[in-house]
Amino acid sequence: MPGSYWNEEIETLSRDGVERLESERLPTQMAYLYANSEYFRARFDQAGIKPQAIKNRSDLAAIPFMEKHEIAESQQQGQLLGINQCATQSDIIRVQATGGTTGRPMRVGWTRQDLTDYCEVGSRALWANGCRPDDLVFECMNYNLYAGGVSDHMCFENLGAATIPYGVGNSLRLLEMMQEIKQDISIWATPSYAIRLAQMARENNMEPRDLGLRKGFFSGEAGMQVAGYREKIEDSWGLVASDMYGTGELGMHSGECSHRNHLHYGAIGVVLTELIDPETTEPVAFEEGAIGEFVYTSLRRQACPHLRMRSRDLMQVFVEPCPCGRTGFRFKTLGRSDDMFIVKGVNVFPLAVQATLAGLRPRLTGEFQIILHRPPPIDYAPRVLVEVSSDFPQNQYERLVADTMNAISNDLNVSVSIELVEEGSISTEKKSQRLIRDY
């Protein structure tokens, strides 16, 4: 598989080869953390070890976990980038923010080397997706401070794709521009925006399939993991939709290949990823089908490194080599442990609710929001707003509400209160917030 971002040396490493590469880079990074951060020195001292004692991934178990809220709280107390800043401001060339979907957005700093690594792993993921240097890409993520805008744009440019920095807003003009361009085009957006954009096209007498979109690169939401969601996007636009994964703290780093057997982890050599049981925090072995929470440790990061940072993302991993030739592990997202809520003893993930609602299309669009009005214990039926398709007759709303409540009750064993809202009122140009704690 020749190409600019098919890195055979990295992407065909054996598991032992990956661990050797990690062991080569860990000592240098640990020494850097200890020398440049009071916070990280305290972590080592708390564990009673010196940085030179961390020689491989198994040694990391002696270090306490980082939590995102520690960084957020230190920023709220007046620190620009927070407790994990290691580089001086003179070496930091960009400051951006996380999406803030599950809380207050956090500022993240990057040095020139950090951004080089960001673009490297992002380009690996895009190459797996099928992005190529002759692609013309509408970049429709938020450029307003959010890391998904300019930095992801740079990944496309790094790969060689011509990139149109459109951002979010003025969707009708975007559709008009697509009409004006007489060649195949691609889009980088959230999955829900692709659905909303197709709806807007039809409302303005445009057929989405006639607008020339042939490749879609999607991230920022879990929609692509929901049965039928990808198919709806592909059927609407006549494109090939590819899934990607990343975080504001790490950047986009993983993408699926044409075989679509889950996401290829693309940050080998840049970020060491552990798997833990989210309840006990005990390590979980990387075995076929294993489930656990990702924990991240930077191997080269300068500005804002991480040392065993809990992601709160629950993943299932797959270790069998892929037919595409990549040998690293693959994974799929199951949900977020901090998005999970408990209703009368039942664990509920928004992703599971989304999967149930997808089964009620085309009556529903599949877009939704869960609103919790009181803090736990949740001994009431949570309110769920669901978009009803615009062409669904209003005289059948009552039956649809009952069907939706019954479907969620049967699939998830919880009772909810359903409220129908008009199509397009939830899906937006930005990342959709599925769970709102309104208390």
C-alpha positions in Angstrom: 0.0 0.0 0.0 2.3 2.8 -1.2 1.6 6.4 -0.3 2.7 9.5 1.7 1.0 8.4 4.9 1.2 4.7 4.7 4.1 4.4 7.2 5.0 0.8 6.8 7.7 0.9 9.5 5.2 2.1 12.1 1.9 0.6 10.9 3.1 -2.9 10.5 4.9 -3.2 13.8 4.3 -6.3 15.9 3.0 -5.8 19.4 6.5 -6.4 20.7 7.8 -3.8 18.2 5.4 -1.2 19.5 6.4 -1.8 23.1 10.1 -1.5 22.1 9.4 1.8 20.5 7.5 3.0 23.5 10.3 1.9 25.8 12.8 3.9 23.7 10.8 7.1 24.1 9.4 6.7 27.7 12.7 7.5 29.6 13.3 10.8 27.7 9.7 11.9 28.2 9.6 11.0 31.9 12.8 12.9 32.5 11.3 15.9 30.6 8.2 15.9 32.8 10.1 15.7 36.0 12.4 18.5 35.0 9.8 20.9 33.8 6.6 20.5 35.9 6.0 20.8 39.6 2.8 18.9 39.1 4.5 15.9 37.5 7.3 15.9 40.0 4.7 15.6 42.7 3.2 12.6 40.9 6.5 10.8 40.9 7.2 11.8 44.5 3.8 10.6 45.6 4.5 7.3 44.0 7.9 7.2 45.6 9.8 6.6 42.4 12.2 8.5 40.1 11.5 9.1 36.4 14.3 6.8 35.4 12.4 3.9 36.9 9.8 4.1 34.2 11.3 2.1 31.4 8.3 0.4 29.8 4.5 0.5 29.8 4.2 -2.0 32.8 6.2 0.4 35.0 3.5 3.1 34.5 1.2 1.3 36.8 3.1 2.9 39.7 2.0 6.4 38.7 -1.3 7.9 39.8 -3.9 8.7 37.2 -4.4 12.2 35.8 -8.0 13.5 35.5 -9.2 16.2 33.1 -10.9 18.1 35.9 -7.5 18.8 37.5 -6.4 20.6 34.4 -9.8 22.4 34.1 -9.7 23.5 37.7 -6.2 24.9 37.5 -7.2 26.9 34.4 -10.2 28.3 36.2 -7.8 29.4 39.0 -5.8 31.5 36.6 -3.3 29.3 34.9 -3.3 29.8 31.1 -2.9 26.1 30.2 -3.0 24.4 33.6 -1.0 22.2 35.8 0.5 20.1 33.0 2.2 22.9 31.1 5.8 22.0 30.6 7.0 24.2 27.8 7.7 28.0 28.2 5.3 30.4 26.5 8.1 31.4 24.1 8.1 27.8 22.8 4.3 27.5 22.5 3.0 28.7 19.1 -0.7 27.8 19.3 -3.4 27.8 22.0 -6.7 26.1 21.3 -9.6 24.6 23.3 -11.3 21.3 23.7 -14.9 21.0 22.4 -16.4 21.2 25.9 -19.2 18.8 25.2 -19.1 17.2 28.7 -18.1 20.3 30.6 -16.2 23.6 30.4 -13.8 23.8 27.4 -10.1 23.6 28.3 -7.3 25.5 26.7 -4.5 23.3 25.1 -1.1 24.6 24.1 1.1 23.2 21.3 4.8 23.7 20.4 6.0 23.4 16.8 7.0 19.8 17.5 3.7 19.0 19.1 1.9 20.3 15.9 4.2 18.3 13.7 3.2 15.1 15.6 -0.5 16.2 15.5 -0.4 16.5 11.7 1.6 13.2 11.4 -1.0 11.1 13.3 -3.9 12.9 11.8 -2.6 12.3 8.3 -2.2 8.6 9.1 -5.9 8.5 10.1 -7.0 10.4 7.0 -4.9 8.2 4.8 -6.6 5.1 6.3 -9.9 6.9 5.5 -9.0 7.1 1.9 -8.1 10.8 1.8 -5.6 11.5 -0.9 -3.5 14.5 -2.2 -5.9 15.1 -5.2 -8.9 15.6 -2.9 -10.7 18.9 -2.5 -12.0 19.1 1.1 -14.6 21.5 2.6 -13.4 21.8 6.3 -16.7 22.3 8.2 -15.4 22.1 11.8 -15.4 25.1 14.1 -12.4 27.4 13.6 -13.4 29.6 16.6 -10.7 28.5 19.1 -11.8 24.8 18.9 -9.0 22.4 18.1 -11.1 20.7 15.4 -10.8 23.6 13.1 -7.3 24.9 12.2 -5.3 22.0 13.5 -7.3 19.4 11.7 -7.2 21.6 8.6 -3.4 21.4 8.9 -3.6 17.6 8.8 -5.4 17.7 5.5 -2.8 20.1 4.1 0.0 17.9 5.6 -1.3 15.0 3.6 -1.5 17.2 0.5 -5.3 17.6 0.1 -6.5 21.0 -1.0 -8.6 22.3 1.8 -11.3 24.9 1.9 -11.5 26.4 5.4 -15.2 26.9 5.5 -15.9 26.4 9.2 -19.5 26.5 10.6 -22.3 28.8 9.8 -24.0 30.0 6.6 -24.9 26.5 5.4 -27.0 27.7 2.4 -23.9 29.5 1.0 -21.9 26.3 1.5 -24.5 24.4 -0.6 -24.3 27.0 -3.3 -20.6 26.8 -3.4 -20.8 23.0 -3.8 -23.1 23.6 -6.8 -20.6 26.0 -8.3 -17.7 23.6 -8.1 -17.8 21.2 -11.1 -15.7 18.4 -9.7 -15.8 15.8 -7.0 -15.4 17.2 -3.5 -15.1 15.9 0.1 -16.3 17.2 3.5 -14.9 17.1 7.1 -17.7 17.5 9.6 -19.7 16.0 12.4 -22.1 13.2 11.3 -25.2 15.1 12.5 -24.2 18.1 10.3 -24.1 15.9 7.2 -27.7 14.9 8.0 -28.8 18.5 8.7 -27.0 19.8 5.5 -28.9 17.3 3.4 -32.1 18.4 4.9 -31.3 22.0 4.1 -30.4 21.1 0.6 -33.8 19.6 0.0 -35.6 22.5 1.6 -33.9 24.8 -0.9 -34.7 22.6 -3.9 -31.3 21.0 -4.2 -30.8 17.2 -4.5 -27.8 16.4 -2.2 -26.6 13.6 -4.6 -26.2 16.2 -7.4 -23.8 18.4 -5.4 -20.7 16.3 -6.0 -19.8 15.1 -2.5 -18.0 11.8 -2.9 -16.0 11.4 0.3 -17.1 12.3 3.9 -14.7 12.3 6.8 -16.6 12.4 10.1 -15.8 12.8 13.8 -16.8 14.7 16.9 -19.8 12.5 17.6 -20.7 8.8 18.0 -23.2 8.7 15.2 -21.1 6.6 12.9 -21.2 3.8 15.4 -25.0 3.7 15.3 -26.6 1.2 13.0 -28.1 2.9 10.0 -26.6 6.4 10.6 -23.7 6.0 8.2 -26.1 4.5 5.6 -28.4 7.5 5.9 -25.5 9.9 5.2 -24.3 7.8 2.3 -27.8 7.4 0.8 -28.5 11.1 1.1 -25.3 12.3 -0.5 -24.1 9.4 -2.6 -20.7 9.5 -0.9 -18.4 7.1 1.0 -18.6 8.0 4.7 -15.5 7.3 6.9 -15.2 7.4 10.7 -12.4 9.1 12.7 -11.7 9.5 16.3 -9.7 12.1 18.3 -9.9 14.3 21.3 -9.2 18.0 21.9 -6.3 17.1 24.1 -4.7 14.7 21.6 -6.0 15.7 18.2 -7.5 13.4 15.7 -5.4 10.2 15.5 -7.4 7.2 14.5 -9.5 6.3 11.4 -11.1 3.3 9.8 -9.9 1.8 6.5 -12.0 0.6 3.6 -12.6 -2.7 5.3 -14.6 -0.9 8.0 -13.7 -3.2 10.8 -13.3 -0.5 13.4 -10.8 2.4 13.9 -7.1 1.9 13.5 -5.2 3.4 16.3 -2.9 5.9 14.6 -0.8 7.5 17.4 1.7 4.7 17.7 5.0 6.1 18.9 3.4 9.4 19.9 0.8 8.4 22.6 1.0 5.3 24.7 -2.5 3.9 25.4 -3.4 1.7 28.3 -6.7 -0.2 28.9 -8.2 -0.3 32.4 -11.3 -1.4 34.1 -13.1 1.9 34.7 -14.5 0.7 38.1 -11.5 -1.0 39.6 -8.8 0.9 37.5 -7.0 -2.5 37.2 -5.2 -3.0 33.8 -7.0 -4.9 31.1 -5.0 -6.9 28.6 -5.1 -6.0 24.9 -6.9 -9.1 23.7 -9.4 -9.6 20.9 -12.7 -8.1 22.1 -11.4 -6.7 25.4 -13.4 -3.8 26.9 -12.0 -1.0 29.0 -11.3 2.7 29.4 -8.4 4.3 27.4 -5.6 5.9 29.5 -3.1 8.2 27.7 0.6 8.9 28.2 2.5 11.2 26.0 5.7 10.0 24.4 6.9 13.2 22.8 4.6 16.0 23.9 6.2 19.3 25.0 3.6 21.9 25.8 0.9 20.0 27.7 1.9 16.4 28.2 -0.2 13.7 29.7 0.9 11.0 32.2 -1.7 8.3 32.6 -4.6 10.7 31.8 -8.0 8.9 32.1 -10.1 9.5 28.9 -13.4 8.2 30.4 -14.0 6.7 27.0 -15.1 3.1 27.1 -13.6 1.1 24.2 -13.6 -2.4 22.8 -10.3 -3.3 21.2 -9.4 -5.8 18.4 -5.9 -7.1 17.9 -6.1 -9.4 14.9 -4.3 -7.9 11.9 -6.5 -6.1 9.4 -6.6 -7.1 5.7 -5.4 -3.6 4.8 -1.9 -4.5 6.2 -2.0 -2.5 9.4 -1.1 -4.6 12.4 -1.8 -2.2 15.3 -4.9 -2.6 17.5 -8.3 -1.4 16.4 -11.1 -0.2 18.5 -14.7 1.0 18.7 -16.3 3.5 21.1 -18.9 2.1 23.5 -19.7 5.3 25.4 -18.3 7.6 28.0 -18.2 6.6 31.7 -18.9 10.3 32.6 -21.9 10.4 30.2 -23.4 7.3 31.8 -26.3 7.9 34.2 -28.2 5.4 36.4 -32.0 5.3 36.3 -33.3 3.1 39.2 -30.2 0.9 39.1 -29.9 0.6 35.4 -26.8 2.0 33.6 -27.7 4.1 30.6 -25.4 5.4 27.9 -26.6 8.0 25.4 -25.1 5.9 22.6 -27.5 3.1 23.5 -30.4 5.5 23.3 -29.2 6.6 19.9 -29.1 3.0 18.7 -32.7 2.5 19.7 -33.9 5.7 18.1 -32.1 4.8 14.9 -34.4 1.8 14.6 -37.4 4.2 14.5 -36.4 5.9 11.3 -37.8 7.3 9.1 -40.5 8.4 11.5 -37.8 9.9 13.7 -34.6 11.5 12.3 -32.4 9.8 15.0 -31.4 13.1 16.6 -32.0 13.5 20.3 -31.1 15.1 23.6 -31.5 13.6 27.1 -32.2 16.2 29.8 -31.7 15.4 33.5 -33.5 17.9 35.7 -32.4 16.7 39.1 -29.1 15.3 40.4 -28.8 11.6 41.3 -30.5 9.4 42.4 -32.5 9.5 39.2 -35.8 8.0 40.4 -37.8 9.8 37.7 -38.3 9.2 34.0 -35.6 11.3 32.2 -36.9 13.7 29.6 -35.8 12.8 26.0 -36.2 15.3 23.1 -36.4 13.5 19.8 -36.6 15.0 16.3 -39.7 13.9 14.3 -39.3 13.7 10.6 -40.9 16.8 8.9 -43.2 14.7 6.7 -44.6 12.6 9.5 -48.3 13.3 10.1 -49.1 15.2 13.3 -52.2 13.1 13.9 -49.9 10.1 14.5 -47.7 11.9 17.1 -49.4 10.2 20.1 -48.8 6.8 18.7 -45.2 7.6 17.8 -44.5 8.9 21.4 -45.8 5.6 22.8 -43.8 3.5 20.3 -40.6 5.4 21.2 -41.1 5.0 24.9 -41.8 1.3 24.5 -38.7 0.8 22.3 -36.4 2.4 24.9 -38.1 0.5 27.7 -37.7 -2.8 25.8 -34.1 -2.2 24.7 -32.7 -0.5 27.8 -35.1 -1.5 30.6 -35.7 2.2 31.6 -38.7 4.5 31.4 -38.3 7.9 29.8 -40.5 10.8 29.0 -40.6 11.5 25.2 -41.1 15.0 23.7 -41.2 15.3 19.9 -39.5 18.3 18.4 -39.3 19.5 14.8 -36.7 18.2 12.4 -33.5 20.3 12.4 -34.0 21.7 16.0 -31.3 19.4 17.5 -28.9 18.6 14.7 -26.7 21.6 14.1 -23.4 22.6 12.5 -21.6 22.0 15.8 -21.0 18.9 17.9 -24.3 17.7 19.2 -24.7 17.5 23.0 -26.6 14.4 23.8 -26.8 14.6 27.6 -27.7 17.8 29.4 -27.5 17.9 33.2 -29.9 20.8 33.8 -29.3 21.0 37.6 
